[in-house]
Amino acid sequence: MQLGLINSAWAQAGRDTAWGIQKTKELGFDSIDIFADPLDIDVCERRLIKDECDRVGLPIVSIACVAVGLIDFNPSVQRFHVDRVKSYLDLAYEYQARNVLLVLGEYIWNQEVIPPAEQWRTAVENCRRLADYAASLDVQIALELEPFALSLLNNVDQMVRFIDDVAHPALQANIDVSHLLLAKVDPIEVRRLKGKAIHVHISDCDGIKHGDLPPGRGVVPFEPYLNEIKALGIDGAVSIELEYSPQPDQIEQWVAEAYASTDRLMRAAGLRG
């Protein structure tokens, strides 16, 4: 598998987008994931991202999208977010990316007032529409498991059930290693995502709160998870997801540390090289 980086890691550097793409290549990454909202960036930034990735030889694998409004109870909000995710899928097509990494929302009002089954059904219907659109572009959607109590997809059971309910080959799962630990998912449960997972995120955490630290700075036991991921035979990328460095002026060292530790872990698991 490729070793990638979500380019939001460079957000606190205070430098332009091209600089972050160049640094990603210099550090040795095989690919890059892009965190950019097509409704927020102008045409110059949109073109710059693709041109710079092509220039340095970094394929774009995934575009990250958070669309919590897909499960809002207001039809107008749902329609906006369906159209917004379609814009992400258009961008993925334009960038020749493999997938849009999609984060769904949470049950509102403590799963009261609106029945949870109704929000689930809304999500399934909207994601099926989006999967149809993705397939027309030869792009896929990778759903992220979020380890929070009210997240729609917060464990492997729910992920498998959701993918089966949508029942569309263009909609599959992303595996986030630190999220699995936080959700108390045993490594062996990853086997249930065989044939259902197309992308991987990796980071570390303290075992209690969402962290997105460089691997080695937290408590995640990576080996068993990576061994299970290796057995899935995913033809894709393991992309590092990082939150801000505690020392913004040392962001390059922060990302370099994450690259080195992840490279070691992947090679030990037979996932790279």
C-alpha positions as CSV (number, residue, x, y, z in Angstrom):
1,M,0.0,0.0,0.0
2,Q,1.0,3.6,-0.5
3,L,2.0,5.8,2.5
4,G,0.1,9.1,2.2
5,L,-0.5,12.3,4.1
6,I,-3.7,14.4,4.5
7,N,-2.5,17.8,3.6
8,S,-4.3,19.5,6.5
9,A,-1.3,18.5,8.5
10,W,0.4,21.6,7.2
11,A,-2.5,24.0,8.1
12,Q,-0.6,25.7,11.0
13,A,2.6,26.2,9.0
14,G,1.4,29.6,7.7
15,R,2.7,28.8,4.2
16,D,0.9,28.4,0.9
17,T,-0.6,25.2,-0.4
18,A,2.2,24.5,-2.8
19,W,4.7,24.6,0.0
20,G,2.9,21.8,1.9
21,I,2.6,19.7,-1.2
22,Q,6.3,20.1,-1.9
23,K,7.3,19.2,1.7
24,T,5.0,16.1,1.5
25,K,7.0,14.9,-1.5
26,E,10.4,15.8,0.0
27,L,9.7,13.7,3.1
28,G,9.1,10.6,1.0
29,F,5.3,10.2,0.9
30,D,3.9,8.1,-1.9
31,S,0.6,9.9,-2.2
32,I,-1.5,12.7,-0.7
33,D,-5.0,13.3,0.5
34,I,-6.6,16.7,0.1
35,F,-8.7,18.5,2.7
36,A,-10.3,21.3,0.7
37,D,-13.9,22.3,0.3
38,P,-14.7,22.9,-3.4
39,L,-17.3,25.5,-2.3
40,D,-14.6,27.5,-0.5
41,I,-11.6,27.4,-2.7
42,D,-11.4,29.6,-5.8
43,V,-10.5,28.4,-9.3
44,C,-6.8,29.4,-8.9
45,E,-6.4,27.3,-5.7
46,R,-8.3,24.5,-7.2
47,R,-6.0,24.4,-10.2
48,L,-2.9,24.9,-8.2
49,I,-3.5,21.8,-6.0
50,K,-3.7,19.5,-9.0
51,D,-0.9,21.1,-11.0
52,E,1.5,21.1,-8.0
53,C,0.7,17.4,-7.1
54,D,1.3,16.5,-10.8
55,R,4.6,18.5,-10.9
56,V,6.1,16.8,-7.9
57,G,4.7,13.3,-8.7
58,L,2.2,12.9,-5.8
59,P,-1.0,11.1,-6.8
60,I,-4.1,12.4,-5.0
61,V,-5.9,9.4,-3.5
62,S,-8.7,10.9,-1.4
63,I,-10.6,14.1,-0.8
64,A,-11.9,14.5,2.7
65,C,-15.4,15.7,3.2
66,V,-17.4,16.3,6.4
67,A,-21.2,16.4,5.6
68,V,-23.1,16.1,8.8
69,G,-26.2,17.7,7.2
70,L,-26.8,14.6,5.2
71,I,-28.8,13.3,8.2
72,D,-30.4,16.5,9.2
73,F,-34.2,16.3,9.6
74,N,-34.7,19.3,7.3
75,P,-35.1,18.3,3.6
76,S,-33.6,21.6,2.4
77,V,-30.4,21.0,4.5
78,Q,-30.2,17.4,3.1
79,R,-30.5,18.7,-0.5
80,F,-27.7,21.2,0.1
81,H,-25.4,18.6,1.5
82,V,-26.2,16.1,-1.2
83,D,-25.3,18.7,-3.8
84,R,-22.2,19.7,-1.8
85,V,-20.9,16.1,-1.6
86,K,-21.5,15.9,-5.4
87,S,-19.2,18.9,-5.7
88,Y,-16.5,16.9,-3.8
89,L,-17.1,13.9,-6.1
90,D,-16.7,16.2,-9.1
91,L,-13.4,17.4,-7.6
92,A,-12.2,13.9,-7.0
93,Y,-12.9,13.1,-10.7
94,E,-11.1,16.3,-11.8
95,Y,-8.1,15.4,-9.5
96,Q,-8.2,11.7,-10.7
97,A,-8.6,10.7,-7.0
98,R,-9.9,7.3,-6.0
99,N,-12.4,8.3,-3.4
100,V,-14.1,10.9,-1.3
101,L,-13.6,10.3,2.4
102,L,-17.1,11.0,3.9
103,V,-17.8,11.8,7.5
104,L,-21.5,11.5,8.4
105,G,-23.1,13.2,11.4
106,E,-24.5,12.2,14.7
107,Y,-27.9,11.4,16.1
108,I,-29.4,14.6,17.4
109,W,-31.3,15.3,20.6
110,N,-29.7,12.3,22.4
111,Q,-31.6,10.0,20.0
112,E,-34.9,11.4,21.3
113,V,-37.6,13.4,19.5
114,I,-36.6,11.9,16.1
115,P,-36.3,8.1,16.1
116,P,-32.8,6.9,15.4
117,A,-34.1,4.6,12.7
118,E,-35.4,7.6,10.8
119,Q,-32.0,9.3,10.8
120,W,-30.4,6.0,9.7
121,R,-32.9,5.6,6.9
122,T,-32.2,9.2,5.7
123,A,-28.5,8.6,5.7
124,V,-28.9,5.3,3.7
125,E,-31.1,7.0,1.1
126,N,-28.9,10.0,0.6
127,C,-25.7,7.9,0.5
128,R,-27.3,5.6,-2.1
129,R,-28.0,8.6,-4.3
130,L,-24.4,9.8,-3.8
131,A,-23.0,6.3,-4.6
132,D,-24.9,6.3,-7.9
133,Y,-23.4,9.7,-8.7
134,A,-19.9,8.5,-7.6
135,A,-20.2,5.4,-9.8
136,S,-21.1,7.6,-12.8
137,L,-17.7,9.3,-12.3
138,D,-15.8,6.0,-11.6
139,V,-15.1,7.3,-8.1
140,Q,-15.9,5.7,-4.7
141,I,-17.0,7.0,-1.3
142,A,-15.1,5.8,1.8
143,L,-17.1,6.2,5.0
144,E,-15.2,7.1,8.2
145,L,-16.0,5.4,11.5
146,E,-16.2,8.1,14.1
147,P,-15.6,6.9,17.7
148,F,-18.1,9.2,19.5
149,A,-21.1,8.0,21.4
150,L,-23.8,9.5,19.1
151,S,-22.0,9.1,15.8
152,L,-24.1,7.3,13.2
153,L,-21.2,5.0,12.4
154,N,-19.2,4.4,15.6
155,N,-18.3,0.7,15.5
156,V,-17.7,-2.1,13.0
157,D,-21.3,-3.5,13.5
158,Q,-22.8,-0.2,12.4
159,M,-20.3,0.2,9.5
160,V,-21.1,-3.2,8.1
161,R,-24.8,-2.8,8.5
162,F,-24.8,0.6,6.8
163,I,-22.7,-0.6,3.8
164,D,-25.0,-3.6,3.5
165,D,-28.1,-1.4,3.7
166,V,-26.9,1.0,1.0
167,A,-25.8,-2.0,-1.0
168,H,-23.8,-0.1,-3.6
169,P,-20.2,-1.0,-4.7
170,A,-19.3,2.6,-4.9
171,L,-19.8,3.1,-1.2
172,Q,-17.3,1.3,1.1
173,A,-15.4,1.9,4.4
174,N,-12.4,3.8,5.6
175,I,-10.5,2.2,8.4
176,D,-9.0,4.7,10.9
177,V,-6.7,2.9,13.3
178,S,-6.8,5.3,16.3
179,H,-10.6,5.5,15.9
180,L,-10.8,1.7,16.2
181,L,-9.0,1.8,19.5
182,L,-11.1,4.7,20.9
183,A,-14.2,2.8,19.9
184,K,-12.9,-0.3,21.7
185,V,-12.8,-2.3,18.5
186,D,-10.7,-5.4,18.8
187,P,-8.3,-5.9,15.9
188,I,-9.9,-9.2,14.9
189,E,-13.2,-7.3,14.2
190,V,-11.4,-5.7,11.2
191,R,-11.8,-9.0,9.4
192,R,-15.5,-8.2,9.0
193,L,-14.6,-5.4,6.6
194,K,-13.1,-7.8,4.1
195,G,-14.3,-6.6,0.7
196,K,-15.8,-3.5,2.3
197,A,-12.8,-1.3,3.0
198,I,-10.9,0.8,0.4
199,H,-8.9,3.4,2.4
200,V,-7.0,3.7,5.7
201,H,-6.1,6.5,8.1
202,I,-3.4,6.2,10.8
203,S,-2.5,8.2,13.8
204,D,-2.0,7.8,17.5
205,C,-4.0,8.9,20.6
206,D,-4.0,8.6,24.4
207,G,-6.7,5.9,24.4
208,I,-9.3,8.3,25.8
209,K,-9.7,11.3,23.5
210,H,-9.4,11.8,19.8
211,G,-5.8,12.8,19.2
212,D,-4.4,12.3,15.7
213,L,-0.8,12.2,17.0
214,P,2.3,10.9,15.2
215,P,2.4,7.1,15.7
216,G,4.5,6.4,18.8
217,R,3.3,9.3,20.8
218,G,0.3,7.6,22.2
219,V,-1.0,4.1,23.2
220,V,-2.3,2.6,20.0
221,P,-1.0,-1.0,19.6
222,F,-0.5,-0.7,15.8
223,E,0.9,-4.2,15.0
224,P,-2.3,-6.2,15.4
225,Y,-4.5,-3.7,13.6
226,L,-2.0,-3.4,10.7
227,N,-1.7,-7.2,10.4
228,E,-5.5,-7.4,10.1
229,I,-5.5,-4.6,7.5
230,K,-2.7,-6.4,5.5
231,A,-5.0,-9.5,5.4
232,L,-7.8,-7.5,3.8
233,G,-5.7,-7.0,0.7
234,I,-6.7,-3.3,0.2
235,D,-5.3,-1.8,-3.0
236,G,-5.0,1.7,-1.7
237,A,-3.2,4.0,0.7
238,V,-2.5,4.3,4.4
239,S,-2.8,8.1,5.0
240,I,-1.5,9.8,8.1
241,E,-4.0,12.2,9.7
242,L,-2.4,14.7,12.1
243,E,-3.8,17.4,14.4
244,Y,-1.8,20.5,15.2
245,S,1.7,20.2,16.5
246,P,2.2,21.6,20.1
247,Q,5.1,23.6,18.6
248,P,3.8,25.2,15.4
249,D,7.3,26.3,14.4
250,Q,8.4,22.7,14.3
251,I,5.6,21.4,12.1
252,E,8.1,19.9,9.6
253,Q,9.7,17.8,12.3
254,W,6.2,16.8,13.5
255,V,5.2,15.5,10.1
256,A,8.7,13.9,9.5
257,E,8.4,12.0,12.8
258,A,5.0,10.7,11.7
259,Y,6.3,9.6,8.3
260,A,9.3,7.8,9.8
261,S,7.3,5.9,12.5
262,T,4.5,5.0,10.1
263,D,7.0,3.8,7.5
264,R,8.6,1.5,10.0
265,L,5.2,0.1,11.1
266,M,4.0,-0.5,7.6
267,R,7.2,-2.2,6.5
268,A,7.1,-4.4,9.6
269,A,3.6,-5.4,8.7
270,G,4.5,-6.1,5.0
271,L,2.3,-3.2,3.9
272,R,5.1,-1.2,2.2
273,G,8.3,-2.0,0.5
